[in-house]
């Protein structure tokens, strides 16, 4: 059995699921998800995969987690053992992401494994990309204003533009890790998109639309999407995925919005500086995407 520890916002959950799903397919084993961390998690919208997508979800039981981790399944113990200095004390099936870039040893882990990490690279699931795309088909059809927006997107040369602020601004710890994309990045990305596409129409998504309106001036056809909030926030990702091209933030949310667009001719512009710290992000940006 493969058990994936799921935590974080929707984009992070998707990466964690995608690796577990890939390993379960490669090994013809079942995938179960440990979502117990959401019992004490106050950020974002909680566990969303089964509510948002068509992906098969089997929740791991306490017994199944114990069978792999034993006494190490206790949340505090897991967090301590996740430190790199504690590797020698982990059970063989307790698989912790050792660093941010792709880890090639992932295919050599034990048959019964508990995956703990973020696993943010397409390389973990690229050979099963078609299945992952099928798993991440959005469950619910658009309603209300999103119906009209989807129609408008299909009739224009749509470019999604995502500005992530939210906890990147409000949470000092998160700010130190992630930082913010600069206005210069967005201006350069818009200019490049204008040079490479015909009559682009910009669909602007943000968790702080008021700030974007006041600070990012665009003298090109555009509109702001500001009505998908709370439990409806995932609709922004769905709308992004319908656009022809993408300018993403340093955010797994808009990363997936761009990745779910299956168009091989899409232009995706991503920030070169993804983190404020020194994480190696060389495997985060898929081949063919442009970094600025």
Secondary structure as UniProt FT lines:
FT   STRAND          2..5
FT   HELIX           10..27
FT   STRAND          31..34
FT   HELIX           36..40
FT   TURN            44..45
FT   HELIX           49..52
FT   HELIX           62..69
FT   HELIX           70..73
FT   HELIX           75..81
FT   HELIX           84..89
FT   TURN            92..93
FT   STRAND          94..96
FT   HELIX           104..108
FT   STRAND          113..116
FT   HELIX           122..124
FT   HELIX           126..128
FT   HELIX           129..135
FT   HELIX           145..154
FT   TURN            155..156
FT   STRAND          157..163
FT   HELIX           167..170
FT   HELIX           172..178
FT   HELIX           183..196
FT   STRAND          200..206
FT   HELIX           209..215
FT   STRAND          222..225
FT   HELIX           230..232
FT   HELIX           234..242
FT   STRAND          245..247
FT   HELIX           252..259
FT   TURN            264..265
FT   STRAND          268..270
FT   TURN            282..284
FT   TURN            287..288
FT   STRAND          290..291
//
